[in-house]
Amino acid sequence: MQKARWSIVLAATWLAASAVANGQDGGPGKRSADEQALHSLGKQYADAYKTGNAAILASLFTEDAEMIDENGDRIRGRRAIQDVFTAIFRRRPGASLTITPDSVRFLAPDVAQEEGRTTVKVGTESPSTRRYTVLYVRQGGQWRYSSAREERDPSASAHHQLEELAWLVGEWNDESPDSVVQILCKWSPDGHFLLRDFTVRVRGKSVMTVNERIGWDAQARQIRSWVFDSEGGHGSGLWSRAGDRWVIKSTGILPDGRLATATHALSKIDAHSARWTSVERTVGDRVVPDRAEYLMVRRPPQPGTP
């Protein structure tokens, strides 16, 4: 399960780059050789990442290296890190990444800490930015990655925080033998939210509408959604990236006052389709055993539409 929780964005936080060092063991300008070594390590990382070579990437970490993602989940050990990279490259090949270091500090002769921002772009998807802190250690004369933590960039605008979900914009259909769900997603006029309107039709007749607003919760430092249906139900969900999926922990109140909870997963298949699954569902004190799964298909533009 840990594999699925590691995004290509977290992998980018391990990219090292040289920066001006404010060393504690000799002052500015005394660590140029070490700065160059870190820069070289970063180049090895970037080259291996571009070619999707998980084995080479893993060799750049210490045997007991640790990674912590934006949700606080940890993965430990070089072998586990290699497995994570292997899964990432299989699912999402061809990523480009840019590192913008803010500072490097040498905490000891063989220990350095770097902070900065990473920007990752995969195919035609909107780029995503994270803050990172990485710790380097020197073992046997070689600098290696020892630990890293990533967080969403709190200074980024609300719009920027949502750009990873910009692919949702457009018109979608989910069709089953007995019903059709039509989904329209667009940016709010101020660009701070994604707005989704759902219309459920049975035998051509509208039986329910649902309005959803997806935004950035600056206090929780997570994407959050708020939903309201035409029957009087309402709820909210916290979104987190898990590899190539989005996991939404949802809680709501049904029109009759009962509490409902669920864990949803939204997976982009390609530019024209996505899968929505719902598990761990409860209504009141009752567990709903069935797993719900839907295939969303983007509606093609109408004839004559530019």
BELPE-V68078 format. One record per residue. N is the residue number from 1. RES is the residue in one letter. OMEGA is omega in degrees with one decimal (none if undefined). Layout:
n,res,omega
N,RES,OMEGA
N,RES,OMEGA
//
This chain:
n,res,omega
1,M,-178.9
2,Q,-178.9
3,K,-176.5
4,A,-175.1
5,R,-179.1
6,W,-178.2
7,S,175.8
8,I,177.7
9,V,179.9
10,L,179.0
11,A,-178.8
12,A,-176.9
13,T,-179.2
14,W,179.3
15,L,-179.6
16,A,174.8
17,A,-177.9
18,S,177.0
19,A,178.2
20,V,-175.5
21,A,171.4
22,N,-169.5
23,G,176.4
24,Q,-175.5
25,D,177.1
26,G,176.2
27,G,-178.6
28,P,175.8
29,G,-177.9
30,K,-176.3
31,R,-175.4
32,S,179.4
33,A,178.8
34,D,175.7
35,E,179.6
36,Q,178.2
37,A,177.4
38,L,176.9
39,H,178.6
40,S,177.7
41,L,177.9
42,G,179.1
43,K,176.6
44,Q,179.8
45,Y,-177.3
46,A,-179.9
47,D,180.0
48,A,-179.6
49,Y,-178.8
50,K,-179.5
51,T,178.5
52,G,-177.9
53,N,-176.4
54,A,-178.3
55,A,178.9
56,I,178.3
57,L,-178.0
58,A,-178.5
59,S,179.9
60,L,-179.6
61,F,172.1
62,T,-177.1
63,E,-177.0
64,D,-178.0
65,A,-178.7
66,E,173.9
67,M,179.3
68,I,-177.8
69,D,-174.9
70,E,178.6
71,N,-179.4
72,G,178.1
73,D,-174.9
74,R,169.6
75,I,-172.2
76,R,171.7
77,G,-177.2
78,R,-178.4
79,R,179.7
80,A,178.2
81,I,177.5
82,Q,178.6
83,D,179.6
84,V,179.4
85,F,178.6
86,T,179.6
87,A,179.8
88,I,-177.1
89,F,178.1
90,R,-176.2
91,R,-171.7
92,R,-179.0
93,P,171.9
94,G,179.9
95,A,171.4
96,S,-178.2
97,L,-179.6
98,T,178.8
99,I,175.7
100,T,-179.3
101,P,175.4
102,D,-177.5
103,S,170.6
104,V,177.5
105,R,174.0
106,F,-175.2
107,L,179.5
108,A,-179.3
109,P,-175.7
110,D,-179.4
111,V,177.5
112,A,178.6
113,Q,179.1
114,E,175.2
115,E,179.3
116,G,-178.7
117,R,174.8
118,T,174.4
119,T,-176.2
120,V,177.1
121,K,178.6
122,V,178.5
123,G,-178.6
124,T,179.6
125,E,175.7
126,S,-179.7
127,P,177.8
128,S,-176.9
129,T,176.9
130,R,167.9
131,R,178.7
132,Y,169.1
133,T,-177.9
134,V,178.8
135,L,176.4
136,Y,170.6
137,V,177.4
138,R,179.0
139,Q,-179.0
140,G,179.1
141,G,-177.9
142,Q,174.7
143,W,179.6
144,R,174.2
145,Y,-179.6
146,S,177.6
147,S,177.8
148,A,176.4
149,R,175.8
150,E,176.5
151,E,171.7
152,R,-178.3
153,D,-176.5
154,P,-178.7
155,S,-179.2
156,A,-179.2
157,S,177.6
158,A,178.6
159,H,-178.2
160,H,-179.9
161,Q,-177.2
162,L,-172.8
163,E,176.9
164,E,179.4
165,L,-177.1
166,A,179.0
167,W,177.8
168,L,-176.7
169,V,179.8
170,G,180.0
171,E,-176.1
172,W,174.4
173,N,167.2
174,D,-175.8
175,E,173.9
176,S,-177.2
177,P,-175.1
178,D,-177.9
179,S,175.9
180,V,175.2
181,V,177.5
182,Q,-174.8
183,I,174.7
184,L,179.4
185,C,178.8
186,K,173.9
187,W,171.3
188,S,-178.0
189,P,179.3
190,D,178.5
191,G,-176.8
192,H,-176.3
193,F,165.3
194,L,-178.0
195,L,178.1
196,R,177.0
197,D,179.5
198,F,173.4
199,T,-179.4
200,V,-179.4
201,R,174.8
202,V,-176.1
203,R,175.5
204,G,-177.3
205,K,178.2
206,S,-179.3
207,V,178.4
208,M,171.4
209,T,179.0
210,V,176.6
211,N,-179.4
212,E,175.8
213,R,-178.7
214,I,-177.5
215,G,-179.4
216,W,177.1
217,D,-174.8
218,A,179.8
219,Q,179.0
220,A,-175.7
221,R,178.4
222,Q,170.7
223,I,-179.9
224,R,176.3
225,S,177.1
226,W,-176.7
227,V,178.8
228,F,179.2
229,D,-174.4
230,S,178.3
231,E,-179.7
232,G,176.8
233,G,179.3
234,H,-179.9
235,G,179.1
236,S,-179.8
237,G,174.8
238,L,-175.5
239,W,173.0
240,S,180.0
241,R,179.0
242,A,-176.7
243,G,179.2
244,D,178.6
245,R,166.5
246,W,178.3
247,V,-177.2
248,I,174.9
249,K,-169.5
250,S,174.3
251,T,-178.4
252,G,176.2
253,I,179.2
254,L,-179.1
255,P,-180.0
256,D,175.7
257,G,-179.7
258,R,177.5
259,L,177.4
260,A,177.3
261,T,178.3
262,A,170.1
263,T,179.8
264,H,174.1
265,A,179.6
266,L,-177.1
267,S,175.2
268,K,178.6
269,I,174.8
270,D,-175.7
271,A,-172.6
272,H,-179.0
273,S,179.0
274,A,-178.9
275,R,178.1
276,W,176.9
277,T,-179.0
278,S,-178.7
279,V,177.7
280,E,-174.9
281,R,175.1
282,T,172.8
283,V,-173.9
284,G,178.1
285,D,-176.8
286,R,175.3
287,V,176.8
288,V,-169.9
289,P,-173.3
290,D,174.7
291,R,178.6
292,A,-179.7
293,E,-177.7
294,Y,175.5
295,L,177.9
296,M,-179.7
297,V,-179.7
298,R,178.3
299,R,177.7
300,P,178.9
301,P,178.0
302,Q,177.9
303,P,-179.2
304,G,178.5
305,T,-178.1
306,P,none
//
